[in-house]
Amino acid sequence: MTLLLLFLAYAVALSVALGRAGHRSQSRAGGGTSGLTPPASILIIGATGGTGRQLLTKALERGYRVIALVRDPLGLRLEHPGLTVVRGDVLDADSVDRAMRGQQAVLCALGHKRYFGPTRILSEGTRNILRSMRAHGVRRLVCETSLGIGDSAGRMGLYYTLFVIPVILPFYYWDKTRQERLIAASELDWVVVRPGALSNAQGRGRYREGAGVGSYVWTVRISRADVADFMLGQLTSGTWLRTAVGISW
Ligand SMILES: NC(=O)c1ccc[n+]([C@@H]2O[C@H](COP(=O)([O-])OP(=O)(O)OC[C@H]3O[C@@H](n4cnc5c(N)ncnc54)[C@H](OP(=O)(O)O)[C@@H]3O)[C@@H](O)[C@H]2O)c1
């Protein structure tokens, strides 16, 4: 019983700490500039991953020229006249620079599976992206993080707040708070997109978005296809500019 109480205290304290450490948006939509000019060419980070794949196919379908920075080009299994693949690593600043050249926007769906130890992959990778964006005059960044940090702490629902995050993902989520803070401290035109639990289901094309998305009790979900749809939409909308916005079905 004592152990259980200690564990619950740890889980709640972690959730509070993630809330304080992550970005806290004003609870209003950001820029209010709608109808931004679409970028001609976009860099996708994480294009071999679940969300990244959806971003890649949808971006090409919508006629964007796409550069994908990937560690293993064979992992992409896609050829398209609008797609250029750059082999590299987000932790290698030179390869990020090579991929950034000539781009007008960045979509980042970076993630990894090194859950069980301190990690800075998300934050250091994002630091390289931000540095390279400044160097190449690229202003627009849309980056996927997660509900459960900053002013969305606890909003992944009890299962995540009391089990998944404290047991499996404490280091990972802590790094996400650093990632969000780096982005929010930048002078760039950014949108942080915080989805609920991800699935590979078909996109519905309809989802909830905003500061109040998520539940303190139930796990809220959304498909990667819908997250990609929303992220691409942020390239031409100023509604959530310089805010962290939750998204779920
Ligand atoms: N799973 C969920 O329920 C959930 C919920 C909310 C938020 N999220 C977040 O959403 C994001 C996307 O998740 P996902 O499951 O769709 O993606 P994912 O399948 O985990 O893909 C991650 C991508 O990041 C790439 N990557 C990792 N390290 C890299 C490096 N050093 N350099 C370049 N690329 C690197 C991976 O490339 P490789 O193919 O080379 O590994 C892969 O393309 C993650 O940040 C995740 O935490 C997930």
The ligand as a Gaussian input file, in Angstrom:
#p B3LYP/6-31G(d) Opt

LIG

0 1
 N        2.799000       6.865000     -30.290000
 C        1.921000       7.685000     -29.739000
 O        0.833000       7.266000     -29.293000
 C        2.231000       9.152000     -29.675000
 C        1.312000      10.007000     -29.050000
 C        1.568000      11.380000     -29.043000
 C        2.731000      11.879000     -29.629000
 N        3.608000      11.029000     -30.210000
 C        4.824000      11.609000     -30.805000
 O        4.625000      11.818000     -32.189000
 C        5.894000      11.798000     -32.844000
 C        5.807000      10.890000     -34.057000
 O        5.507000       9.580000     -33.632000
 P        5.371000       8.399000     -34.709000
 O        5.098000       7.167000     -33.912000
 O        4.435000       8.781000     -35.780000
 O        6.832000       8.388000     -35.331000
 P        7.919000       7.195000     -35.359000
 O        7.318000       6.054000     -36.119000
 O        8.472000       6.971000     -34.006000
 O        9.039000       7.859000     -36.302000
 C       10.042000       8.678000     -35.818000
 C       10.855000       9.183000     -36.980000
 O       11.957000       9.929000     -36.458000
 C       13.136000       9.498000     -37.157000
 N       14.364000       9.687000     -36.395000
 C       14.659000       9.213000     -35.162000
 N       15.906000       9.580000     -34.817000
 C       16.396000      10.287000     -35.861000
 C       17.632000      10.927000     -36.107000
 N       18.613000      10.921000     -35.200000
 N       17.815000      11.570000     -37.287000
 C       16.824000      11.593000     -38.209000
 N       15.622000      11.002000     -38.046000
 C       15.422000      10.350000     -36.873000
 C       12.897000       8.027000     -37.391000
 O       13.799000       7.574000     -38.374000
 P       14.289000       6.023000     -38.468000
 O       13.279000       5.354000     -39.362000
 O       15.632000       6.135000     -39.076000
 O       14.306000       5.488000     -37.053000
 C       11.452000       8.054000     -37.855000
 O       11.380000       8.452000     -39.200000
 C        6.909000      11.351000     -31.789000
 O        7.592000      12.449000     -31.273000
 C        6.035000      10.718000     -30.730000
 O        6.602000      10.778000     -29.446000
 C        3.394000       9.688000     -30.243000

